Amino acid sequence: MKLTLLTTAALFVVGTVAITTAEWNNPATLGQFGVAGRLLTGFFHAVMPRTAGFNSVDVGEFESGTLLVNDILMFVGGGSAGTAGGIKVTTFALLAFVIIAEVKAQPTVHVLGRKVPSTAQRQALAVVLLSVGAVVTATLALLALTPFSLDEVLFESVSAFATVGLSTGITTALPVSGELLLTVLMFLGRIGPITLASALALRERTRRYELPEERPIIG
């Protein structure tokens, strides 16, 4: 619970600062409001990609950097016990702690005074990499099927995977094959991460032998 709350708060702050800063002078989005309105709209659009998917300004008018920030927020998603999509904030935070532990050359990963088992780390890594693979595959397919830019197509793919509901406005212009692809991606994003994590946890078993160890070249 603490990890979820702390990560969520951090995403709120970082998302608000990034979106508000990038869109501050954009007359089609935040630039049309006063200072208070810009701050409120920036916070609103930092929260919505991870929850309800509402918008108060035209998402299609966002700058490229803002769309990328939204992609990241949508991909991370909400809490593990909630109905939001994405890989979930705990998975995202756990991988961050894994990286920190590796940079510090620590043999184990500790989060908020608790040691995280290696099985949980592998499960988180599997969920994230498979999710990235699904989004990248769908994005490449949509780029081949449509004339739209990478910013627009990537946004649609991540939004579908995270079941957010936000769009840059190109959804209705997609061919039938593109719409079906987004439908499949929404289905995978809705049940995929939690099903995969549960399956990996349930299939955990002890190996009765080990192969000789060899360290591959990294980097």
C-alpha positions in Angstrom: 0.0 0.0 0.0 2.8 2.5 0.9 4.6 1.7 -2.3 1.4 2.3 -4.4 0.6 5.6 -2.6 4.2 7.0 -2.8 4.6 6.0 -6.5 1.2 7.5 -7.3 2.0 10.7 -5.6 5.3 10.9 -7.4 3.6 10.3 -10.8 1.1 13.0 -10.0 3.8 15.6 -9.3 6.1 14.7 -12.2 3.2 14.4 -14.6 1.7 17.7 -13.6 5.1 19.6 -13.9 5.9 18.0 -17.2 2.5 18.6 -18.9 2.0 22.1 -17.5 5.5 23.2 -18.5 5.3 21.7 -22.0 1.8 23.1 -22.7 2.0 26.4 -20.8 2.2 28.6 -23.9 0.2 26.4 -26.3 -2.8 28.5 -27.2 -4.8 25.3 -28.3 -4.5 23.7 -24.8 -3.3 25.3 -21.6 -2.4 28.7 -23.1 -6.1 29.7 -23.4 -6.5 29.8 -19.6 -5.2 32.0 -16.8 -2.5 30.9 -14.4 -4.9 29.1 -12.1 -6.6 27.4 -15.0 -3.4 26.3 -16.5 -2.2 24.7 -13.2 -5.6 23.0 -12.7 -5.8 21.7 -16.3 -2.2 20.5 -16.1 -2.9 18.5 -12.9 -6.2 17.2 -14.4 -4.4 15.9 -17.5 -1.6 14.4 -15.3 -4.2 12.4 -13.4 -6.6 11.3 -16.2 -4.2 9.2 -18.3 -3.9 6.8 -15.4 -7.5 6.7 -14.4 -10.8 7.7 -16.1 -9.4 8.9 -19.4 -11.3 12.2 -19.5 -9.9 15.3 -21.2 -10.7 19.0 -20.8 -8.7 20.2 -23.9 -8.1 18.7 -27.3 -5.5 15.9 -26.8 -4.8 16.1 -30.5 -3.3 19.6 -30.0 -0.7 18.5 -27.5 2.9 18.9 -28.2 5.0 15.8 -29.1 6.7 15.9 -25.7 3.3 16.0 -23.9 2.0 13.1 -25.9 5.1 11.1 -24.8 4.5 12.0 -21.2 0.9 10.8 -21.5 2.1 7.6 -23.1 4.3 6.9 -20.1 1.6 7.7 -17.6 -0.9 5.5 -19.5 1.5 2.6 -19.7 2.2 2.7 -16.0 -1.4 2.8 -15.2 -3.0 2.7 -11.7 -2.8 0.6 -8.6 -2.7 -3.2 -8.6 -5.9 -3.5 -6.7 -7.8 -1.0 -8.9 -9.6 -1.3 -12.2 -7.2 1.0 -14.1 -5.1 -0.5 -16.9 -1.3 -0.4 -17.6 1.4 -2.5 -16.0 0.5 -1.0 -12.5 2.4 1.4 -10.4 3.8 -1.3 -8.1 5.4 -3.1 -11.1 6.9 0.1 -12.3 8.2 1.1 -8.8 9.7 -2.4 -8.3 11.7 -2.2 -11.4 13.0 1.2 -10.4 14.2 -0.2 -7.1 15.8 -3.1 -9.0 17.8 -0.7 -11.1 18.8 1.4 -8.0 20.0 -1.8 -6.3 22.0 -2.8 -9.3 23.6 0.7 -9.7 24.5 0.6 -6.0 26.0 -3.0 -6.4 23.6 -4.3 -3.8 23.1 -8.1 -3.8 19.4 -7.9 -2.9 16.5 -5.5 -3.5 15.0 -3.7 -0.6 11.8 -1.6 -0.8 10.6 0.4 2.2 12.4 -1.7 4.7 11.5 -5.1 3.1 13.5 -7.5 1.0 11.9 -8.3 -2.4 12.2 -11.9 -3.5 13.9 -12.6 -6.9 10.7 -14.3 -8.1 8.7 -11.0 -7.8 11.5 -9.2 -9.7 11.4 -11.7 -12.6 7.6 -11.5 -12.7 7.7 -7.7 -12.9 10.3 -7.8 -15.6 8.3 -10.4 -17.6 5.1 -8.3 -17.4 6.8 -5.1 -18.5 8.8 -6.6 -21.4 5.8 -8.5 -22.8 3.6 -5.3 -22.4 6.2 -3.3 -24.3 6.3 -6.0 -27.0 2.6 -5.8 -27.4 2.5 -2.0 -27.7 5.5 -1.9 -30.1 4.0 -4.6 -32.3 0.7 -2.8 -32.5 2.4 0.5 -33.2 4.4 -0.9 -36.1 1.4 -2.5 -37.6 -0.6 0.7 -37.4 2.2 2.6 -38.9 2.1 0.2 -41.9 -1.7 0.3 -42.1 -2.3 4.1 -41.7 -0.7 7.4 -42.9 -0.6 8.8 -39.4 2.5 9.9 -37.5 4.4 7.9 -34.9 3.2 10.3 -32.1 -0.5 9.7 -33.0 -0.2 6.0 -33.6 1.9 5.3 -30.4 -0.6 7.3 -28.4 -3.5 5.2 -29.7 -1.7 2.0 -29.1 -0.8 2.8 -25.5 -4.2 4.2 -24.8 -5.8 1.0 -26.1 -3.4 -1.3 -24.1 -4.0 0.7 -20.9 -7.8 0.9 -21.6 -7.7 4.6 -21.0 -10.0 5.9 -23.7 -8.0 9.0 -24.7 -7.4 9.6 -28.4 -5.7 12.2 -30.6 -8.7 12.0 -32.9 -7.6 9.4 -35.4 -9.5 6.4 -34.2 -12.5 7.0 -36.4 -10.2 7.3 -39.4 -8.5 4.0 -38.9 -9.3 1.1 -41.3 -11.2 -1.9 -40.1 -8.0 -3.8 -39.6 -6.6 -1.0 -37.4 -9.8 -1.0 -35.3 -9.6 -4.7 -34.8 -6.0 -4.4 -33.8 -6.8 -1.9 -31.2 -9.6 -4.1 -29.9 -7.3 -7.0 -29.5 -4.8 -4.7 -27.8 -7.5 -3.5 -25.4 -8.4 -7.1 -24.6 -4.7 -8.0 -23.9 -4.2 -4.9 -21.8 -7.2 -5.5 -19.7 -6.5 -9.1 -18.8 -2.9 -9.6 -19.9 -0.7 -8.2 -17.1 -2.8 -9.5 -14.1 -3.3 -12.9 -15.8 0.4 -13.2 -16.6 1.5 -12.2 -13.1 -0.9 -14.7 -11.5 0.2 -17.5 -13.9 3.8 -16.9 -13.2 3.2 -16.9 -9.4 1.1 -20.1 -9.5 3.6 -21.9 -11.7 6.6 -21.2 -9.5 8.4 -24.5 -8.6 11.8 -25.6 -7.4 14.3 -26.9 -9.9 16.1 -30.1 -8.8 19.2 -29.4 -10.7 21.3 -26.4 -11.9 23.4 -26.0 -15.1 27.0 -24.8 -15.0 27.1 -21.0 -14.5 28.4 -18.7 -17.3 28.2 -14.9 -17.3 27.3 -13.4 -20.7 28.7 -10.1 -21.8 26.4 -7.3 -20.9 26.6 -3.9 -22.7 
